[in-house]
Amino acid sequence: MAEEILRLEKVCKAYNIGQPSEVEVLHDIDLKLEHGEFLALIGPSGSGKSTLLNIVGLLDRPTSGRLTIKGQDTGMLGDTEITHLRGHTIGFVFQYHLLISAFTARENVMMPMLADRGFASAEIEKRASDLLAQVGLQKFANNLATNMSGGQQQRVAVARALAMNPDLVLADEPTGNLDTKSADAVFELMRQVNRDSGTSFLLVTHNLDLARRCDRIIEVVDGRIQP
């Protein structure tokens, strides 16, 4: 049986609780993701995808229900423990790469490791260089991010997401800002990482062609997972 990376049980999320403007945006979400699985999350704008991704990424907490990551009930953890779990278990790739333009590709990939350890080292630099080689950018390690193409910058963002060797990568419309050729290349890069390392991916996308190339598709409509 495959190891379970993520499980949500009856997860709900509401805002402005107890006020006239109270609204529940997620309703009884049940979802699980296994080690090595590549899952697509689709749905119209306003369906609750971003809220769900924030909860899975430990950037927000559910109002009710249970979120378990690698068998650990996150509802039992304090803020410091949540921060540690997120930093060591989850990588993030966003639609806009969010690189630091004045830093080189290598320096951008090093950032999560520097944030975790607090100092640079030869080991961290080598890890960043190895990851850039993995995403096909070893020749661009010393290039400033601002001097790289959109597709190259997103490859750096993927390498950065892998810096802490996460079990799960959350990719929020990672190809939405790219041309078709670059989008396909970035998607195939993530797929290759998934196949080679067994890293699980949860991909939010409006691109149904890409979604169909994932292992499984989950559709969210009006804050509910569709059967």
N, C-alpha and C positions, 0 to 999 in steps of 0.2 A: 504493500500500500504506500502511495506517495505521501511524503511529509506535507502536512497542512501548514501553509505560511500565514494565511489570513482567514478569519471567520467573523462574520457579522450576524447577530441573532436579534431579530425584532428591533433593529435600530431605528429610532425616531430622532428628528431634530426639529426644534421649534425655536422661534425668536420672539422677543417681547412677551415673555411668559407672564401671565397674570394681568396683562394690559389689554385694553380694547383692540389694539392692533396686533395681538398675538396671532402668529401664523405658523403652522407646521409644514415644513418643506420636504421632509422625508418621513415615510410612513412604513413601519414594520419591514425594514430592509433585511432580508436574509441573503447572505452571499458567502461563498468560500472560494479560496484560491489555493491551489496546491503548488508544491515546489516544482519549478520548471515550466509552469503553465504560462501561456501568453494570452491574455484575455482582453477583448475590446469592450469598452463601455460607450454606448451610443445613446442618443436621445436628443430631442429638440432643445433649443435654447430655453432656459428657465425650467428645465425638467428636474433639476436637483443634482446634476452630475458633479458640478464644482463643489457643492456642499458635501456630497458623498466622498469626493476625493480628499477634501480637507480633513474629514473625519478619519479616513483610512490612513492619511499621512500624518496623523497625530497633531495636526495644526488646530483642530477644534475637537470638542468632546460632544458625544451624543447627549441628547436630553434624556433618553432612556434606551434600554437595550444593552447588548453586550458586544464589545469589540475585542477579539483575541488575536494577538500576533505571536506566532511561533509558540502557541500554547499558553501565552501569558495574558491574563485578563487585564487589559489596560485601565479598566475602571478602578482597579485597586492601586494604581500607581500615582504618586505625587508628580508635581510639575518637573522636578529635577530628574526623576526616573523616566518620565515621558520624553524629555529632551535627549537623554542618553540613548533610549531605545530607538527614537527616530534617527538620531545621528549615526547609529551603528547598524541599523536594519533596513532603512529606507533611503533610496536615492530618488532625486526629482529631476525631471526634464520638462521644461515649460515651452509654450509656443514661442515666446521671445526668450532667446537663449540666456539673457541676464548675465552675460559675461562682463567683467570689468575691463573696459576698453583700453585703459592705459597699461594693463598687465599683458604679459605674453600668454600664449596658449598654455605653456607648462605651468606658469604661475596661477592661472585660473583653475587648472585641474588640481593644483596643490591646496587650494583654499579650504576644502572640507577637512583635510588632514591637519592643516595648520590650526584650524579652529578647534579641533579635537585635542591636539597635543600642545599647542601653544608656542611651538618653535619649529624652525626649519631644520632639516637634516638631509644627509646624502641619501638616506633610505627613502624619504618622502619625495625627493627630486627624482630618484630612479623609478619609483612607483608611478609618478606622473608621466615620465618619459615612456615607460612601458605601456601605459594606457593610451597615450597618443599614438604609439606605434600600432596598438590594437585597432584603433579606429582609422588607421591609414594616414596619420598626420605627423609622422616622425620628422619629416623635413620642415615642418612648420612650427616646431616646438618653441622657437625663439621669436616667432612673429607676434606682433601686437594683435590683440583680438580685433581691433578696429581696422586692421589691414587684411582681414580675411573675408572670404565670401560668406553669404548667409548659410549655405550648406556646410562649409567648413566650421563656422562658428557653432552650428548645431551639433556637429560631430564632437567638438570640444566640450559642449554641454553634456553630451552622452558620456564622454570620458570622465568628466567631473562627477556625474551621478554615480559612477562606478568606483570612485576613489576609495570609499570606505568598505568596499566589497560587500554591498548590501544584498540581502536576500530578496528584496522586492524593489523594483523601480516603478515609480508612478510617472507616467508620461502624459501631460495635459496638452493635447493638440500639438504635438512636437513637430508636425510637418505642415501645420496650418499656415505658416508664414513663408513657405518655400515653393519654388516652382516644381512642376511635376517630376522632373528628373531628379532634382535634389531631394524631394520628398520621398521618392522611391528608394534612393540610396540610403537615407537616414533610417527609413523603416527596415530595410534589409540589414543594416548595421545592427539595429536593436535585436532583430531576429537571430542574427548570427551570434551575438552575445548570449542570447537566451539558449541557443542550442549548445554553444561551447561550454558555458559555465553553469547552466541550470538556473540562472537568475530568473525569478518570476517577474512578469511585466503586467501592469494594468494600464492599458492605453485608452485614453479618452480621445475620441475622434468623431468628426462629422463625415469623414471620408469612408463611404461604405465599401469601396474597393479594397482599401487597406483593412478594414474591419473583417472582411470575408477571408483574409489571409491569416487571421489569428486563429488560435485553437478553439475559441469559444466567443460568442457575442452575448453581452447582457444589455438589454434595452431598459432605460429609465424614462418613464412618462409620468408627469405630475407627481413626482416624488415616490413612485412605486416601481419596483422591478416587474416587467411584464412577463407573464408565463410563457 
